[in-house]
Amino acid sequence: MNYNNLHLVNPPFNSSITDHIIKLDILRSHQLAGTTPPKIFFQVKSIFHISESIGSARIEGNNTTILEFIESRIGNSNRINENIREIQNMNEALNFIEENFNSKPITRAFVSELHKHVVKDLNTEGSTSPGSYRTTNLRISGSDHIPPDFTIVNDLMEELFQFINKPCEEKYDLLKTAIAHHRFAWIHPFDNGNGRTARLFTYAMLIQQGFNFHKGRIINPTAVFCINRNAYYDALAKADGGNDAGILSWCEYMLGGLAREIEKIGSLADYEFLKDHILIPALHIASERQLITDMELKILTIAINKQVFQASDLSRIFKGKSPPEISRHIRRLREKKFILPEADGRRKYLLKFVNNELTRGVFQVLDKEGFLPLPNEV
């Protein structure tokens, strides 16, 4: 790419990019009137964080399967290798963004912290100087792009931060995000972990712009890129020339994919859809694999249908049983992490399907229903 000053490129009014921006702005401005209970929705978000983390690592050549990662989370794997740790780092970085990031400007300190999360405790995919810009020149394997000389990285990144944080009309937010993602990847500011950090950086920008789970949204931007890694790299390469046509081609690729992903995942805020199409089928998969007993299947089905249940709701499947016996079944489900309290100090419960034997089934059904960009591995 011939160096050019960062600037917003105006797409033609009748272009598909404009259509994508309008659609995304509508999705951003309207809070979903979802019926999925918050504690269930939060678990769905966690599932997509896992998908986002695996997908981002997959782009960089990490071949860990969904199943392998799930097994590491539920304690069925005694070996946490570097590939698993790389995905864990990404997942923790996503949580860091949501827990600590707000409307403050995106700064070097914030991006450095993201990079530290990405490369933490890694060897092959780690860094010799976590959080610090590179002090040598790089070649990118499999790419014709040669990142700029290390001596100007700091200036280029400062220009990027100014571009991001400069106030503009909201209608330009998404163009700014797409252009910033490309520029970050083009600069390649760190010695390693640039792609992973760039995708987290983009997630943070989208959160900053209002695409967050507090509005009932789940965003999975890496899904756009990991569906076809070659298409992602080709789209980035078109923008490397620095001309407006190439940059707009990249924006069309990224924003079109993002609009499709957000619209698709939004249906999971509808509890009837989530219940009938994802959770109940996932329970039956667990039952078929003998991961849960017939009685657990019945209780957890009630949990799903009721959203929140208590011991008295189980009377029809425990006819003639004493309250202490029913309580023992509930206690066993809690010990197996299949249910969790609805609120502290109250004996009401709801389904838990993250980091337990139900997670595989949830992933499998999400994949079957077209929600995951990763191949069916569960």
Buried (B, 14 or more C-beta within 10 A) or exposed (E): BEEEEBEEBEBEEEBEBBBBBEBBBEBBEEEBEBBBBEBBBEBBBBBBBBBBBBBBBBBBEBEBBBBBBBBBBBEEBEEEEBBBBBBBBBBBBBEBBBEEBEEEEBEBEBBBBBBBBBBBEBEEBBBEEBBBBBEEEBEBEEEEBEBBEBEEBEEBBEBBBEBBBEEEEEEBBBBBBBBBBBBBBBBBBBBBBBBBBBBBBBBBBBBBBBBBBEBBBBBBBBBBBBBEBEEBBEBBBBBBBEBBEBBBBBBBBBBBBBBBBBEBBBBBBBBEBBBEBBBBBBBBBBBEEEBBEEBBBBBBBBBBEBBBBEBEBBEEBBEEEEEEEBEEBBEBBBEBBBBBBBEEEEEBBBBBBBBBBBBBBBBBBBBBBEBBBBEEBB
